[in-house]
Amino acid sequence: MSFTSSGEGKTESFSNVEKIQVSSVSLPVHIYESDVEQVTVTDNSKQYGIGISKDNELKQEEGTLTFNEGKGFHIFNFSRGEIIIEVPKGLVLEYDIANVSGSIKHDAPTKNQFRCQSISGSIRVYQGGDSGFVESVSGSIRIYASFDELTAKSISGSVRTVANENSKQLQCSNISGSIKIQLKNVTGYDMDYSVISSQVKDLYTDTEYEKSGNASYGDKSLKIDVTNNSGSIKLTDWD
């Protein structure tokens, strides 16, 4: 492990990483591929307020690299900056990312299951993988790449997902935020769906469905389970 610092920022590099775990409170988290030789974490955050500070924690135990945002006791507390994690190109890792109010951007390939959870911060996922679980309360979800199996859940934040010819199962649920599913080269689907006070539409075939039921198209190669209460459900291009 090497260590360098510049200004208020701090950068550390790690080898033999197999999994990355992030637990953040308000700091934005950005994970992406780059030309680095090792997994490199840059923490350029700073806490402001009157009270007791607690440092952020960054450590590696065997193959798992963990970042935890430190939150001490502050009056009028707030944090600035972000956490940037660079992953060497071609390195495929597992990810478990959680945030409360800070945004999450993920742009790196994953293996096994990709997990990402937020309370009010937005989530943006630019690369897919085998299995994904993405959940938010009020922050919007945008998943620009397909997973073989994907679960995307929200309460009031909008949900946008993509499926392609390799996708096998897609589960989406919401309470009041809209759901849009983009189909790229999908040859057919079998969809179980339900809404209470909104609409279910397939804009590819210009079809509007009943409030709940089953709909199928083509060879049924993609299984879709999607539910909403007051938010709409649409199969359509959105990005």
C-alpha positions as CSV (number, residue, x, y, z in Angstrom):
1,M,0.0,0.0,0.0
2,S,1.3,3.5,-0.9
3,F,0.2,6.8,0.5
4,T,0.3,10.3,-0.8
5,S,-1.5,13.5,0.2
6,S,-2.1,16.8,-1.6
7,G,-3.8,19.7,0.1
8,E,-6.7,18.6,2.1
9,G,-7.1,15.4,0.0
10,K,-5.6,12.0,0.8
11,T,-5.0,9.2,-1.7
12,E,-4.2,5.6,-0.9
13,S,-3.6,2.6,-3.3
14,F,-4.4,-1.1,-2.5
15,S,-3.5,-4.4,-4.2
16,N,-5.2,-7.8,-4.1
17,V,-8.6,-6.3,-3.7
18,E,-11.6,-8.6,-4.4
19,K,-14.5,-6.6,-2.9
20,I,-15.2,-3.0,-2.1
21,Q,-17.6,-1.9,0.7
22,V,-18.6,1.7,1.2
23,S,-20.7,3.2,3.9
24,S,-21.2,6.9,3.5
25,V,-23.5,9.4,5.2
26,S,-23.5,12.6,3.1
27,L,-20.3,12.3,0.9
28,P,-20.9,11.6,-2.8
29,V,-19.2,8.3,-3.9
30,H,-17.8,7.9,-7.4
31,I,-16.4,4.6,-8.5
32,Y,-15.0,4.2,-12.0
33,E,-12.4,2.5,-14.2
34,S,-9.1,4.3,-14.9
35,D,-5.5,3.7,-15.9
36,V,-4.3,3.2,-12.3
37,E,-2.3,0.1,-11.5
38,Q,-4.0,-0.6,-8.2
39,V,-7.4,0.3,-6.6
40,T,-6.9,3.9,-5.6
41,V,-9.1,5.8,-3.2
42,T,-9.1,9.6,-3.0
43,D,-10.7,11.2,0.0
44,N,-10.9,15.0,-0.5
45,S,-13.7,15.5,2.1
46,K,-13.7,17.9,5.0
47,Q,-16.1,18.3,8.0
48,Y,-17.3,21.6,9.2
49,G,-19.0,22.5,12.5
50,I,-18.4,22.9,16.2
51,G,-18.0,19.7,18.1
52,I,-16.1,16.4,18.1
53,S,-14.8,15.2,14.7
54,K,-14.4,11.6,13.7
55,D,-12.1,10.6,10.9
56,N,-13.2,8.6,7.9
57,E,-12.0,5.0,8.1
58,L,-10.3,3.3,5.1
59,K,-8.9,-0.2,5.6
60,Q,-8.2,-3.5,3.9
61,E,-8.8,-6.9,5.5
62,E,-7.7,-9.7,3.2
63,G,-9.5,-9.1,-0.1
64,T,-12.1,-6.6,1.1
65,L,-11.5,-2.9,1.0
66,T,-13.8,-0.9,3.3
67,F,-14.5,2.8,3.5
68,N,-16.7,4.2,6.4
69,E,-17.5,7.9,6.6
70,G,-16.7,9.2,10.1
71,K,-19.4,11.3,11.7
72,G,-18.7,12.9,15.0
73,F,-20.9,15.3,17.0
74,H,-21.2,18.7,15.5
75,I,-23.4,21.8,15.8
76,F,-24.4,23.0,12.4
77,N,-22.4,20.1,11.0
78,F,-21.9,19.5,7.2
79,S,-19.3,17.9,5.0
80,R,-17.9,18.9,1.6
81,G,-15.9,17.0,-0.9
82,E,-16.3,13.4,-2.2
83,I,-14.9,9.9,-2.2
84,I,-13.4,8.8,-5.5
85,I,-12.5,5.1,-6.1
86,E,-10.5,4.3,-9.2
87,V,-10.4,0.7,-10.4
88,P,-7.8,-0.6,-12.8
89,K,-9.3,-1.5,-16.2
90,G,-10.1,-5.1,-16.5
91,L,-10.3,-5.7,-12.8
92,V,-13.8,-7.1,-12.0
93,L,-14.8,-6.8,-8.3
94,E,-17.7,-7.2,-6.0
95,Y,-19.4,-4.1,-4.6
96,D,-21.5,-3.2,-1.6
97,I,-22.2,0.5,-1.5
98,A,-24.5,2.4,0.9
99,N,-25.2,6.1,1.3
100,V,-27.7,8.2,3.2
101,S,-27.9,11.5,1.4
102,G,-24.9,11.6,-0.8
103,S,-25.1,10.6,-4.5
104,I,-23.6,7.4,-5.9
105,K,-22.0,7.0,-9.3
106,H,-20.7,3.6,-10.3
107,D,-18.9,2.9,-13.6
108,A,-16.9,-0.3,-13.3
109,P,-17.6,-4.0,-14.1
110,T,-18.9,-6.3,-11.3
111,K,-18.8,-9.9,-10.6
112,N,-21.3,-11.9,-8.5
113,Q,-23.8,-9.5,-6.9
114,F,-23.6,-5.7,-7.1
115,R,-25.4,-4.0,-4.1
116,C,-26.2,-0.3,-3.9
117,Q,-28.5,1.4,-1.4
118,S,-29.4,5.0,-0.7
119,I,-31.9,7.0,1.4
120,S,-32.2,10.3,-0.4
121,G,-29.1,10.4,-2.6
122,S,-29.4,9.7,-6.4
123,I,-27.9,6.4,-7.8
124,R,-26.3,6.1,-11.2
125,V,-25.0,2.8,-12.5
126,Y,-23.2,2.8,-15.9
127,Q,-22.0,-0.8,-16.1
128,G,-23.9,-4.1,-15.4
129,G,-22.9,-7.6,-14.5
130,D,-24.4,-10.9,-13.3
131,S,-26.7,-9.8,-10.5
132,G,-27.7,-6.4,-9.1
133,F,-29.7,-5.1,-6.2
134,V,-30.3,-1.4,-6.1
135,E,-32.6,0.3,-3.6
136,S,-33.5,3.9,-2.6
137,V,-36.1,5.6,-0.6
138,S,-36.5,9.0,-2.2
139,G,-33.4,9.3,-4.4
140,S,-33.8,8.6,-8.1
141,I,-32.3,5.4,-9.6
142,R,-30.8,5.3,-13.1
143,I,-29.3,2.0,-14.3
144,Y,-27.9,2.5,-17.8
145,A,-26.5,-1.0,-18.3
146,S,-28.1,-4.4,-18.1
147,F,-27.7,-7.2,-15.5
148,D,-28.6,-10.8,-16.0
149,E,-30.7,-10.5,-12.9
150,L,-31.7,-7.1,-11.4
151,T,-33.8,-5.9,-8.5
152,A,-34.5,-2.1,-8.4
153,K,-36.7,-0.7,-5.6
154,S,-37.8,2.7,-4.4
155,I,-40.5,4.4,-2.5
156,S,-40.8,7.8,-4.0
157,G,-37.8,8.2,-6.3
158,S,-38.1,7.5,-10.0
159,V,-36.7,4.2,-11.3
160,R,-35.1,3.8,-14.7
161,T,-33.6,0.4,-15.8
162,V,-32.3,-1.3,-18.9
163,A,-32.6,-4.9,-20.1
164,N,-30.9,-6.4,-23.2
165,E,-30.8,-9.8,-24.9
166,N,-28.8,-11.3,-22.1
167,S,-31.1,-10.3,-19.3
168,K,-33.1,-13.1,-17.6
169,Q,-35.0,-11.5,-14.8
170,L,-36.0,-8.0,-13.8
171,Q,-37.8,-7.0,-10.7
172,C,-38.9,-3.3,-10.1
173,S,-41.1,-1.9,-7.4
174,N,-42.1,1.6,-6.3
175,I,-44.8,3.4,-4.3
176,S,-45.2,6.8,-5.9
177,G,-42.3,7.3,-8.2
178,S,-42.5,6.3,-11.9
179,I,-40.9,3.2,-13.4
180,K,-39.4,3.1,-16.9
181,I,-37.8,0.0,-18.4
182,Q,-35.8,0.2,-21.6
183,L,-35.6,-2.9,-23.8
184,K,-32.5,-3.2,-26.0
185,N,-32.6,-6.1,-28.4
186,V,-35.0,-8.0,-26.2
187,T,-36.8,-10.6,-28.3
188,G,-39.7,-11.1,-25.8
189,Y,-40.9,-10.8,-22.2
190,D,-43.3,-12.3,-19.7
191,M,-44.4,-9.6,-17.4
192,D,-46.4,-9.8,-14.1
193,Y,-47.5,-6.3,-13.2
194,S,-49.8,-4.3,-10.9
195,V,-50.7,-0.6,-10.2
196,I,-53.4,1.0,-8.1
197,S,-54.1,4.5,-9.5
198,S,-51.8,4.8,-12.5
199,Q,-51.0,3.3,-15.9
200,V,-49.1,0.4,-17.4
201,K,-48.0,0.9,-20.9
202,D,-45.7,-0.8,-23.5
203,L,-44.8,2.1,-25.7
204,Y,-42.8,-0.2,-28.0
205,T,-46.1,-1.9,-29.1
206,D,-48.4,1.1,-28.3
207,T,-50.3,-1.1,-25.8
208,E,-51.9,0.0,-22.5
209,Y,-52.6,-2.8,-20.0
210,E,-55.2,-3.3,-17.2
211,K,-54.3,-2.3,-13.6
212,S,-52.9,-5.8,-12.9
213,G,-52.3,-9.0,-14.6
214,N,-49.8,-10.8,-17.0
215,A,-48.6,-9.7,-20.4
216,S,-46.3,-11.4,-22.8
217,Y,-44.6,-10.6,-26.0
218,G,-42.3,-12.6,-28.4
219,D,-40.4,-15.5,-27.0
220,K,-40.8,-14.6,-23.3
221,S,-37.1,-14.8,-22.7
222,L,-37.1,-12.0,-20.1
223,K,-39.1,-12.4,-16.9
224,I,-40.4,-9.0,-15.6
225,D,-42.1,-8.5,-12.2
226,V,-43.1,-4.9,-11.7
227,T,-45.4,-3.2,-9.1
228,N,-46.3,0.4,-8.3
229,N,-49.0,2.2,-6.4
230,S,-49.6,5.7,-7.8
231,G,-46.6,5.9,-10.1
232,S,-46.8,4.7,-13.7
233,I,-45.1,1.7,-15.3
234,K,-43.8,2.1,-18.9
235,L,-41.7,0.0,-21.2
236,T,-40.0,2.7,-23.3
237,D,-36.7,4.2,-24.3
238,W,-35.7,6.8,-21.6
239,D,-31.9,7.5,-21.7
